[in-house]
Amino acid sequence: MTPLPPAPLSVLIIGCGNMGAAIAGGAVANIPTVSITAVDPDVEKARKLLPSHSAVDVVAEFDELRDRHFDVCIVSVKPQHVETVLQTAQPSLPNALVISIAAGIPLERLQASIPNLRRLVRVMPNLPALAATAMSVGFAEQDAVSEADRRIVEEIFGAIGQFCWLTKETEIDLATGVTGSGPGYVFAFAEYLQDAAQRLGFSRELAAKFARQTVIGAARLLEQDTRTAHDLKVAVTSPGGTTAAGLSVLEAQNALPSLLIKTTLAAADRAVELGKIQ
Ligand SMILES: NC(=O)c1ccc[n+]([C@@H]2O[C@H](COP(=O)([O-])OP(=O)(O)OC[C@H]3O[C@@H](n4cnc5c(N)ncnc54)[C@H](OP(=O)(O)O)[C@@H]3O)[C@@H](O)[C@H]2O)c1
């Protein structure tokens, strides 16, 4: 990806919670031309979530922005607050590129909340943004954004992990069921691996260490090795061995493979439902 041209880029982040702070921290650390202002009612909490000494200006209220205008606005409040904050921020965004990361809220609904906003993008990041290892996906209507806008989105979300564009908006909700909620599934897996280790008689501390490091180690290998997840699984499974015995349970009918299909569908359906709740 070619870097952005060295033009200053002013970014307004609305809602500096877990996601807003991770995006702000990643952007100021990796994009030299960016300047970031965040609005969040709890300035102290927002500052604690931001990396220490990061050059992000945090204000508690929109009034403090006075007549300032921004090139880009990232909306990272909870879905039920998105439309209200966009309406309040409107005077600061006369021609801004607006990026919403709110789960489930369709572009059409964002558009309806501020009819004169044109350059609208939906992005779905995930919680590993906190460790700059997010998987983010984005969608924008073809004629709503320019190539330069797309580069800005790629640069900002590339600063907190990996980013890719989707070709249909409905895919954002589907991806939410996989990547957005996916870290929760992996944490659940680690939790149940710990529980299982405790059932085998290990102390809570040792079981937690076993589960955590096993998941971290396998994820690191997946990152560093060019083999697919399937190939790595086959490599670790000797016929008739211990992993094969374990996998015969995990991969049985109605076990993990079909459970994950149901799991991702349930999350994707919920993303669609959230978009319909006013
Ligand atoms: N967390 C994830 O894994 C994840 C993944 C993908 C997408 N998302 C999306 O990202 C968005 C934010 O999620 P999050 O986990 O970062 O939530 P969060 O930690 O609760 O952050 C939201 C922040 O917005 C603040 N806020 C509330 N009302 C505001 C207002 N009127 N103006 C400015 N700021 C306001 C909140 O303050 P208070 O706490 O004081 O209310 C909070 O600090 C959501 O729409 C979610 O769907 C989250």
The ligand as a MOL file (V3000), in Angstrom:
LIG
                    3D

  0  0  0     0  0            999 V3000
M  V30 BEGIN CTAB
M  V30 COUNTS 48 52 0 0 0
M  V30 BEGIN ATOM
M  V30 1 N -15.5360 -3.4640 21.0440 0
M  V30 2 C -15.4750 -4.1850 19.9200 0
M  V30 3 O -14.9410 -5.2960 19.8630 0
M  V30 4 C -16.0530 -3.6160 18.6560 0
M  V30 5 C -15.7640 -4.2410 17.4330 0
M  V30 6 C -16.2620 -3.6790 16.2630 0
M  V30 7 C -17.0560 -2.5410 16.3080 0
M  V30 8 N -17.3490 -1.9940 17.5070 0 CHG=1
M  V30 9 C -18.2090 -0.8140 17.5150 0
M  V30 10 O -17.4560 0.2580 18.0240 0
M  V30 11 C -18.3000 1.1660 18.7150 0
M  V30 12 C -17.6800 1.5010 20.0530 0
M  V30 13 O -17.4900 0.2990 20.7740 0
M  V30 14 P -16.5250 0.2920 22.0560 0
M  V30 15 O -16.3790 -1.1220 22.4360 0
M  V30 16 O -15.3100 1.1280 21.8060 0 CHG=-1
M  V30 17 O -17.4850 1.0440 23.1070 0
M  V30 18 P -17.0770 1.9130 24.3580 0
M  V30 19 O -15.7850 1.4290 24.9380 0
M  V30 20 O -18.2780 1.9940 25.2450 0
M  V30 21 O -16.8000 3.3550 23.7250 0
M  V30 22 C -17.8010 4.2550 23.3760 0
M  V30 23 C -17.3960 5.6030 23.9760 0
M  V30 24 O -18.2740 6.6080 23.4800 0
M  V30 25 C -18.5690 7.4650 24.5760 0
M  V30 26 N -19.7620 8.2540 24.3260 0
M  V30 27 C -21.0500 8.0000 24.6990 0
M  V30 28 N -21.8560 8.9910 24.2900 0
M  V30 29 C -21.0830 9.8900 23.6300 0
M  V30 30 C -21.3280 11.1330 22.9990 0
M  V30 31 N -22.5590 11.6390 22.9400 0
M  V30 32 N -20.3080 11.7880 22.4330 0
M  V30 33 C -19.0740 11.2930 22.4760 0
M  V30 34 N -18.7530 10.1110 23.0760 0
M  V30 35 C -19.7470 9.4280 23.6570 0
M  V30 36 C -18.7020 6.5100 25.7210 0
M  V30 37 O -18.6810 7.1870 26.9630 0
M  V30 38 P -19.4590 6.5090 28.2120 0
M  V30 39 O -18.7940 5.1960 28.4800 0
M  V30 40 O -19.2580 7.5230 29.2850 0
M  V30 41 O -20.8870 6.3410 27.7680 0
M  V30 42 C -17.4810 5.6180 25.4950 0
M  V30 43 O -16.3070 6.1760 26.0480 0
M  V30 44 C -19.6690 0.4990 18.8240 0
M  V30 45 O -20.5760 1.0890 17.9280 0
M  V30 46 C -19.4140 -0.9450 18.4420 0
M  V30 47 O -20.5180 -1.5070 17.7430 0
M  V30 48 C -16.8530 -2.4780 18.6770 0
M  V30 END ATOM
M  V30 BEGIN BOND
M  V30 1 1 1 2
M  V30 2 2 2 3
M  V30 3 1 2 4
M  V30 4 1 4 5
M  V30 5 2 4 48
M  V30 6 2 5 6
M  V30 7 1 6 7
M  V30 8 2 7 8
M  V30 9 1 8 9
M  V30 10 1 8 48
M  V30 11 1 9 10
M  V30 12 1 9 46
M  V30 13 1 10 11
M  V30 14 1 11 12
M  V30 15 1 11 44
M  V30 16 1 12 13
M  V30 17 1 13 14
M  V30 18 2 14 15
M  V30 19 1 14 16
M  V30 20 1 14 17
M  V30 21 1 17 18
M  V30 22 2 18 19
M  V30 23 1 18 20
M  V30 24 1 18 21
M  V30 25 1 21 22
M  V30 26 1 22 23
M  V30 27 1 23 24
M  V30 28 1 23 42
M  V30 29 1 24 25
M  V30 30 1 25 26
M  V30 31 1 25 36
M  V30 32 1 26 27
M  V30 33 1 26 35
M  V30 34 2 27 28
M  V30 35 1 28 29
M  V30 36 1 29 30
M  V30 37 2 29 35
M  V30 38 1 30 31
M  V30 39 2 30 32
M  V30 40 1 32 33
M  V30 41 2 33 34
M  V30 42 1 34 35
M  V30 43 1 36 37
M  V30 44 1 36 42
M  V30 45 1 37 38
M  V30 46 2 38 39
M  V30 47 1 38 40
M  V30 48 1 38 41
M  V30 49 1 42 43
M  V30 50 1 44 45
M  V30 51 1 44 46
M  V30 52 1 46 47
M  V30 END BOND
M  V30 END CTAB
M  END
